[in-house]
């Protein structure tokens, strides 16, 4: 590896521009011997003859010196970019945030968060992974991600800390033409005898089943899926009804069908959506503004 230094390149460029040791020293505010020694050392290291020493005309670049000057300028420009990057890192304007997001939440917010924060903080790189709840908890615990947008469904406060972003209140979806489609709200007891489509993602499944169990209802599950859209399509095709928490803007489904959302009369516990992180690793100067931005996005949803 070359032992050329940035300072040697700076002195060399100054001599090349000013045409002499003395003038370069004056321009840089240093001693002439320092410049002369630096140029001599640079020629020793490279094995190049960089200047012709002319008493009347000072220092004139040789052909080798002219060729080397381009590379020295590239090196100095690179060093300048490194200095700027260091300043950005120190000021928490640049860096990488490793973000995880629960799969069923991601379609509702993730693209908007990435797009908006890219405009707000262009020096911050977001490395995004979509995972299931258990995978997110494992990734946080093993420091594979810095934080995760996920549900607070029994997070252990000894292992995790979090900031609330929103709360998803369960609602009912039924197919068009269903007997409950025109209702403003319904009681859970009114769907006890209905065929039921279960959103079967881990933790979410337990949450919805616990809601029914709390009200003494044993739903007749005829279809289950870990995909929200698959659940919605099944309902739109008349296979049954379902409870969901996240609510799409449109009621159309991927296959061209349509579901009708209906409010639940019972005061069901909402599913808290949080930005979670390792309990002993609170958001720092880089991630804290990002968490604040995520909170703003969810407030606007």
C-alpha positions in Angstrom: 0.0 0.0 0.0 1.3 3.5 -0.9 2.6 5.6 2.0 1.6 8.8 0.2 -0.2 11.3 2.6 -2.9 13.8 2.0 -0.6 16.6 3.2 2.1 15.6 0.7 -0.5 15.8 -2.1 -1.7 19.2 -0.8 1.8 20.6 -0.9 2.5 19.1 -4.3 -0.6 20.6 -5.7 0.2 24.0 -4.2 3.7 24.0 -5.8 2.3 22.9 -9.1 -0.2 25.8 -9.0 2.1 28.5 -7.7 5.2 27.4 -9.5 7.6 27.5 -6.6 8.4 26.3 -3.1 8.4 29.8 -1.6 5.1 30.9 -3.2 3.4 27.6 -2.2 4.7 28.1 1.4 3.3 31.6 1.5 -0.1 30.5 0.1 -0.4 27.7 2.7 1.0 29.6 5.6 3.8 27.1 6.4 7.6 27.1 6.2 9.5 26.6 3.0 11.6 23.7 4.4 8.3 21.8 5.2 7.2 22.1 1.6 10.6 21.2 0.1 10.9 18.2 2.4 7.4 17.0 1.5 8.0 17.2 -2.2 11.3 15.4 -1.9 9.7 12.7 0.2 6.9 12.3 -2.3 9.3 11.8 -5.2 11.2 9.2 -3.1 8.0 7.3 -2.3 6.7 7.3 -5.9 10.0 7.0 -7.7 8.8 9.8 -10.0 10.5 13.1 -11.0 7.7 15.5 -10.4 9.4 18.8 -11.1 12.2 20.4 -13.0 14.0 22.9 -10.8 14.7 26.0 -12.8 16.4 28.8 -11.0 14.8 31.5 -13.2 11.4 29.9 -13.6 11.0 28.1 -10.3 9.4 24.6 -10.3 7.9 23.3 -13.5 5.9 20.0 -13.7 7.5 17.2 -15.7 5.4 14.9 -17.8 5.3 12.5 -14.9 4.4 15.3 -12.6 1.5 16.4 -14.8 0.1 12.9 -15.0 0.5 12.4 -11.2 -1.3 15.7 -10.5 -4.6 14.4 -11.8 -4.4 11.5 -9.4 -3.4 13.7 -6.5 -6.4 15.9 -7.2 -8.7 12.9 -7.2 -7.2 11.8 -3.9 -7.7 15.2 -2.4 -11.3 15.4 -3.7 -12.0 11.9 -2.1 -10.5 13.1 1.2 -12.8 16.1 1.1 -15.8 13.8 0.6 -14.6 11.7 3.5 -14.3 14.8 5.7 -17.9 15.8 4.8 -19.2 12.3 5.5 -17.5 12.3 8.9 -19.1 15.6 9.7 -22.5 14.3 8.7 -22.1 11.2 10.8 -21.0 13.3 13.8 -24.1 15.5 13.3 -26.4 12.5 12.8 -27.2 13.7 9.3 -25.8 10.5 7.6 -25.8 6.8 8.4 -27.8 3.7 8.1 -31.0 2.7 10.0 -31.9 -1.0 9.8 -35.7 -1.0 10.0 -38.0 -4.0 10.4 -41.7 -3.9 9.8 -44.5 -6.4 10.5 -45.7 -7.8 7.2 -49.4 -6.9 7.5 -48.6 -3.4 8.6 -46.0 -2.7 5.9 -48.4 -2.1 2.9 -50.1 0.6 4.8 -47.1 2.7 5.8 -43.7 1.5 4.8 -43.4 3.0 1.3 -44.7 6.3 2.5 -42.2 6.3 5.3 -39.2 5.4 3.1 -40.2 8.0 0.4 -40.9 10.8 2.9 -37.8 10.3 5.0 -35.6 10.0 1.9 -36.7 13.6 1.1 -36.3 14.8 4.6 -33.0 13.2 5.4 -31.2 12.3 2.1 -28.0 11.3 3.9 -29.8 8.5 5.9 -30.1 5.1 4.3 -33.0 2.9 5.3 -32.3 -0.8 5.1 -35.8 -2.3 5.3 -37.0 -5.9 6.1 -40.5 -7.2 6.3 -41.0 -9.9 8.9 -43.5 -11.7 11.1 -43.8 -10.7 14.7 -41.6 -13.4 16.2 -39.0 -12.8 13.6 -38.9 -9.1 14.4 -38.5 -9.8 18.1 -35.6 -12.2 17.4 -34.0 -9.7 15.0 -34.1 -6.9 17.6 -32.8 -9.2 20.3 -29.8 -10.2 18.1 -29.2 -6.6 17.0 -29.8 -7.5 13.4 -32.1 -4.5 13.1 -32.2 -1.2 15.0 -35.9 -0.9 15.4 -39.2 -2.4 14.2 -42.7 -1.1 13.4 -44.8 -3.8 14.9 -47.8 -4.6 17.2 -47.4 -4.5 20.9 -48.9 -7.9 21.6 -47.2 -8.9 24.8 -43.8 -7.4 24.3 -41.5 -8.1 27.2 -40.5 -4.8 28.8 -37.3 -6.4 30.1 -36.2 -7.1 26.6 -37.9 -4.4 24.5 -38.8 -0.7 24.8 -41.1 1.1 22.4 -42.9 4.2 21.4 -46.6 4.1 20.5 -47.4 5.1 16.9 -51.0 4.3 16.6 -53.7 1.8 17.6 -55.6 -0.4 15.2 -59.2 -0.9 16.3 -60.8 -4.2 15.0 -63.7 -4.0 12.5 -65.8 -6.4 10.6 -65.7 -7.0 6.9 -68.6 -8.7 5.0 -69.3 -9.3 1.3 -71.6 -7.0 -0.6 -75.2 -8.1 -0.3 -74.6 -9.6 3.1 -77.4 -9.2 5.6 -75.1 -7.0 7.7 -73.7 -4.9 4.9 -76.0 -2.0 5.5 -75.5 -1.9 9.2 -73.6 1.0 10.8 -72.4 -1.3 13.6 -73.0 -4.9 14.7 -72.4 -6.9 17.9 -70.1 -9.8 17.8 -73.0 -12.0 18.8 -74.5 -11.3 15.4 -71.7 -13.1 13.6 -71.4 -16.0 16.0 -73.2 -18.3 13.5 -71.4 -17.0 10.4 -68.7 -18.8 8.5 -65.5 -17.1 9.6 -62.3 -16.3 7.7 -59.3 -16.1 10.1 -56.3 -13.9 9.6 -53.8 -16.5 10.6 -50.6 -14.6 11.1 -48.8 -15.4 14.4 -49.9 -13.2 17.3 -52.6 -11.6 15.2 -54.4 -15.0 15.2 -54.1 -15.2 19.0 -55.5 -11.7 19.3 -58.6 -12.3 17.2 -59.3 -15.6 18.8 -59.0 -14.1 22.3 -61.6 -11.5 21.3 -64.1 -14.2 20.5 -63.2 -16.2 23.6 -63.7 -13.2 25.8 -67.2 -12.9 24.5 -68.0 -16.6 24.7 -68.0 -17.1 20.9 -66.5 -20.1 19.1 -66.2 -19.0 15.5 -66.8 -21.5 12.7 -63.5 -21.1 10.8 -63.9 -22.2 7.2 -60.7 -20.6 5.8 -57.6 -19.1 7.2 -54.7 -17.2 5.7 -51.6 -15.2 6.9 -52.3 -12.7 4.1 -54.7 -9.8 4.8 -55.5 -9.5 1.1 -56.3 -13.3 0.8 -58.7 -12.9 3.7 -60.3 -9.9 2.1 -60.7 -11.7 -1.3 -62.2 -14.7 0.5 -64.8 -12.5 2.2 -65.5 -10.6 -1.1 -66.2 -14.0 -2.7 -68.8 -14.9 -0.1 -66.8 -17.5 1.8 -67.5 -15.9 5.2 -66.9 -12.8 7.3 -63.8 -11.6 9.1 -62.3 -9.3 11.7 -59.3 -7.2 10.7 -57.4 -4.3 12.3 -55.6 -2.5 9.5 -58.0 -0.8 7.2 -57.1 -0.2 3.5 -58.2 3.0 1.9 -60.3 1.2 -0.8 -62.8 -1.6 -0.3 -61.9 -3.3 -3.6 -59.9 -6.5 -3.5 -57.1 -7.8 -5.7 -59.5 -10.0 -7.7 -62.0 -7.2 -8.4 -64.3 -8.1 -5.6 -65.5 -5.7 -2.9 -65.8 -5.9 0.9 -68.0 -3.8 3.2 -66.4 -2.6 6.5 -68.7 -2.5 9.5 -67.9 -1.1 13.0 -68.1 -3.4 16.0 -70.4 -2.3 18.9 -68.3 -3.8 21.6 -65.4 -1.8 22.9 -62.7 -4.2 21.7 -59.1 -3.6 22.8 -57.1 -1.9 20.0 -53.9 -3.4 18.6 -51.1 -1.0 19.6 -48.7 -0.2 16.7 -45.3 0.7 18.1 -41.7 1.5 17.1 -39.9 -1.1 19.2 -36.2 -1.5 19.9 -33.9 -3.3 22.3 -34.5 -2.3 25.9 -30.8 -1.4 26.5 -30.4 0.4 23.2 -32.6 3.5 23.1 -32.8 5.5 19.8 -29.8 7.8 19.4 -29.3 11.0 17.4 -29.7 9.2 14.1 -32.8 7.0 14.8 -34.7 9.4 17.2 -35.7 11.8 14.4 -36.7 8.9 12.3 -39.0 7.5 15.1 -40.5 11.0 15.4 -41.2 11.0 11.6 -42.8 7.6 11.8 -45.2 8.9 14.5 -46.1 11.8 12.2 -46.9 9.4 9.3 -49.2 7.3 11.5 -51.0 10.4 12.8 -51.8 11.2 9.2 -53.1 7.8 8.2 
